């Protein structure tokens, strides 16, 4: 009576007495289909354990990170570091999408200004900012006042930046033709005054000393040749007082 055993290579029944033996198909190396290992490219026989094919040639290829130290955990940021990183991301986004951010912010403010609590909070924030930056607040109020005056008279109005006006004139006063330091208190003078129908634009503006602009008043032109020496004397006196 013939005895059947299972082949340890292909798990097929065969005639024989040894349980761990291979059949004739699995015994010959020429009949085996060798497959390259996807990790080390070593040819191996994937059917060595029966119907379940192996993906890798050995355990070292199957688990390459076994025995290696685990990667260090991600560093935990503090609350201050998270706030600083979020503030930097917001600043970068605002610079890249300035127009969209400004329109969104203005729409939000218009909706929230109907709430008296929000209006009180906004006034308090504006007051704190004004105490911290008095010079910038004075320039903003001056620009707003000029824009309102020009609009009331129905003249052309555009946003005039002090830095651009200063750069266009190379820091020279348009009245006395002396240099102006940007840090000092100087005015944005209208060549044709707003009271005489001038427009609020870059074409009609020039930098001027505060004393020059006050003495000019609402005249559309400088006061004359005698006006320049007087301004030079005043400028020299001011510089002498500052040096002391």
C-alpha positions as CSV (number, residue, x, y, z in Angstrom):
1,X,0.0,0.0,0.0
2,X,1.5,3.3,-1.1
3,X,2.0,6.0,1.5
4,X,1.5,9.7,0.6
5,X,3.4,12.6,2.2
6,X,3.2,16.4,1.7
7,X,6.0,18.2,0.0
8,X,7.6,20.9,2.2
9,X,8.2,23.1,-0.9
10,X,4.9,23.1,-2.7
11,X,2.7,21.3,-0.2
12,X,1.5,18.8,-2.7
13,X,1.0,15.2,-1.9
14,X,3.6,12.7,-3.2
15,X,4.6,9.2,-2.7
16,X,7.2,8.7,0.0
17,X,8.0,8.0,3.6
18,X,9.9,11.1,4.7
19,X,7.7,14.0,5.7
20,X,10.4,16.7,5.3
21,X,11.4,15.7,1.8
22,X,10.7,17.6,-1.4
23,X,9.0,16.3,-4.5
24,X,10.9,15.9,-7.7
25,X,9.6,19.2,-9.1
26,X,10.8,21.1,-6.1
27,X,14.0,19.1,-5.7
28,X,15.6,20.3,-9.0
29,X,17.0,23.8,-8.9
30,X,16.3,24.2,-12.6
31,X,12.6,23.8,-11.9
32,X,12.5,26.5,-9.2
33,X,11.3,30.0,-10.2
34,X,13.7,32.4,-8.4
35,X,12.5,35.9,-7.8
36,X,14.8,38.9,-7.0
37,X,14.3,40.4,-3.5
38,X,12.8,43.9,-3.9
39,X,15.2,45.3,-1.2
40,X,18.6,43.6,-1.8
41,X,17.9,42.1,-5.3
42,X,19.1,38.7,-4.1
43,X,17.3,35.8,-6.0
44,X,15.3,33.6,-3.7
45,X,12.5,31.0,-3.9
46,X,9.3,32.6,-2.6
47,X,7.4,29.4,-2.3
48,X,9.6,27.8,0.3
49,X,6.8,27.8,2.9
50,X,4.0,26.6,0.9
51,X,1.1,28.5,-0.7
52,X,2.0,31.8,1.0
53,X,4.7,33.6,-1.0
54,X,7.4,35.5,0.8
55,X,8.0,39.1,-0.3
56,X,11.6,39.3,0.9
57,X,14.5,36.9,1.0
58,X,15.2,37.1,4.7
59,X,14.0,38.6,8.0
60,X,16.7,41.3,7.8
61,X,15.2,42.5,4.5
62,X,11.6,42.3,5.7
63,X,12.4,44.3,8.9
64,X,15.3,46.6,8.1
65,X,14.8,48.8,11.1
66,X,14.7,46.0,13.6
67,X,17.2,46.5,16.4
68,X,17.9,50.2,15.5
69,X,17.3,53.0,18.0
70,X,13.9,54.7,17.5
71,X,13.9,58.2,16.1
72,X,13.8,61.0,18.5
73,X,10.4,62.5,19.2
74,X,9.5,65.8,17.8
75,X,10.4,68.7,20.1
76,X,7.5,70.1,22.0
77,X,7.2,73.9,21.4
78,X,6.3,76.2,24.3
79,X,3.3,78.5,24.2
80,X,5.5,81.5,23.4
81,X,7.2,79.7,20.5
82,X,3.9,78.6,19.1
83,X,2.5,82.1,19.2
84,X,5.7,83.5,17.6
85,X,5.5,80.9,14.8
86,X,1.8,81.6,14.2
87,X,2.5,85.4,14.1
88,X,5.2,84.9,11.5
89,X,2.9,82.8,9.3
90,X,0.2,85.5,9.5
91,X,2.7,88.2,8.6
92,X,4.0,86.3,5.6
93,X,0.4,85.6,4.4
94,X,-0.5,89.3,4.9
95,X,2.4,90.4,2.8
96,X,1.6,87.9,0.0
97,X,-2.1,88.7,0.0
98,X,-2.2,92.3,1.2
99,X,-5.2,93.5,-1.0
100,X,-7.4,90.5,-0.1
101,X,-6.5,90.8,3.6
102,X,-7.3,94.5,3.7
103,X,-10.7,94.0,2.0
104,X,-11.6,91.2,4.3
105,X,-10.6,93.2,7.4
106,X,-12.6,96.3,6.2
107,X,-15.7,94.1,5.6
108,X,-15.4,92.6,9.1
109,X,-15.0,96.0,10.7
110,X,-18.1,97.4,8.9
111,X,-20.1,94.5,10.2
112,X,-18.8,94.7,13.7
113,X,-19.1,98.4,14.1
114,X,-22.8,98.0,14.6
115,X,-22.0,96.5,18.0
116,X,-21.4,99.2,20.7
117,X,-19.1,96.9,22.6
118,X,-16.9,96.5,19.5
119,X,-16.9,100.3,18.9
120,X,-15.7,100.9,22.4
121,X,-13.0,98.3,22.1
122,X,-11.8,99.8,18.8
123,X,-11.7,103.3,20.3
124,X,-9.6,102.0,23.2
125,X,-7.2,100.2,20.9
126,X,-6.9,103.4,18.8
127,X,-6.2,105.5,21.9
128,X,-3.5,103.1,23.1
129,X,-1.8,103.1,19.6
130,X,-2.0,106.9,19.5
131,X,-0.2,107.2,22.8
132,X,2.5,104.8,21.6
133,X,3.0,106.5,18.2
134,X,2.1,110.2,18.6
135,X,4.0,111.4,15.5
136,X,2.3,108.9,13.2
137,X,-1.1,109.7,14.6
138,X,-0.6,113.4,14.0
139,X,0.4,112.7,10.4
140,X,-2.6,110.5,9.8
141,X,-5.0,113.1,11.2
142,X,-3.4,115.8,9.0
143,X,-3.7,113.6,5.9
144,X,-7.4,112.8,6.8
145,X,-8.1,116.5,7.3
146,X,-6.6,117.5,4.0
147,X,-8.5,114.7,2.1
148,X,-11.8,115.8,3.7
149,X,-11.2,119.4,2.7
150,X,-10.4,118.5,-0.9
151,X,-13.5,116.3,-1.1
152,X,-15.8,119.0,0.2
153,X,-14.7,121.3,-2.6
154,X,-15.2,118.6,-5.2
155,X,-11.5,118.4,-6.1
156,X,-9.4,115.4,-7.2
157,X,-8.2,113.3,-4.3
158,X,-5.7,110.5,-4.1
159,X,-3.8,108.8,-1.2
160,X,-0.6,110.8,-0.7
161,X,2.2,109.1,1.1
162,X,4.7,111.3,3.0
163,X,7.6,109.1,2.1
164,X,6.9,109.3,-1.6
165,X,6.5,113.1,-1.4
166,X,9.8,113.3,0.4
167,X,11.5,111.1,-2.1
168,X,10.2,112.9,-5.2
169,X,11.6,116.2,-3.9
170,X,14.9,114.6,-2.7
171,X,14.3,116.0,0.7
172,X,14.3,119.6,-0.4
173,X,11.8,122.2,0.9
174,X,9.7,123.5,-2.0
175,X,9.5,127.0,-0.4
176,X,12.9,127.9,0.9
177,X,14.8,125.2,-1.1
178,X,16.8,123.9,1.9
179,X,17.2,120.3,2.9
180,X,14.8,118.7,5.2
181,X,15.5,115.9,7.6
182,X,12.9,113.2,7.5
183,X,12.9,112.8,11.3
184,X,12.0,116.4,12.0
185,X,8.4,117.8,11.9
186,X,7.8,118.8,8.3
187,X,4.6,119.4,6.4
188,X,3.1,118.2,3.1
189,X,2.5,121.5,1.4
190,X,0.0,122.0,-1.4
191,X,1.5,124.1,-4.2
192,X,-2.0,125.4,-5.0
193,X,-3.7,125.5,-1.6
194,X,-6.9,123.6,-0.9
195,X,-8.6,126.9,0.0
196,X,-8.0,128.1,-3.5
197,X,-9.2,125.0,-5.3
198,X,-6.1,122.9,-5.4
199,X,-6.2,119.1,-5.6
200,X,-4.9,116.6,-3.1
201,X,-2.4,114.7,-5.3
202,X,1.3,114.0,-5.8
203,X,1.3,116.6,-8.6
204,X,0.1,119.4,-6.2
205,X,2.2,118.5,-3.1
206,X,5.7,119.1,-2.0
207,X,7.6,118.8,1.3
208,X,8.1,122.0,3.3
209,X,9.4,123.0,6.7
210,X,6.7,123.6,9.3
211,X,7.8,127.3,9.6
212,X,7.8,127.8,5.8
213,X,4.3,126.3,5.4
214,X,2.9,128.4,8.2
215,X,4.4,131.6,6.8
216,X,3.2,130.8,3.3
217,X,-0.4,130.4,4.4
218,X,-2.9,130.1,1.6
219,X,-0.8,131.9,-1.1
220,X,-0.2,129.8,-4.2
221,X,3.4,131.0,-4.5
222,X,6.3,131.9,-2.1
223,X,6.3,135.3,-0.6
224,X,9.2,136.6,-2.7
225,X,13.0,137.1,-2.6
226,X,12.9,138.6,0.8
227,X,11.2,135.5,2.1
228,X,14.2,133.2,1.6
229,X,16.9,135.0,3.7
230,X,14.4,135.3,6.6
231,X,13.9,131.5,6.4
232,X,17.6,130.9,6.3
233,X,18.1,132.9,9.5
234,X,15.3,131.0,11.2
235,X,16.8,127.7,10.1
236,X,20.2,128.7,11.4
237,X,18.7,129.7,14.8
238,X,16.8,126.4,15.0
239,X,20.0,124.4,14.3
240,X,21.9,126.4,16.9
241,X,19.2,125.6,19.5
242,X,19.2,122.0,18.6
243,X,23.1,121.8,18.9
244,X,23.0,123.3,22.3
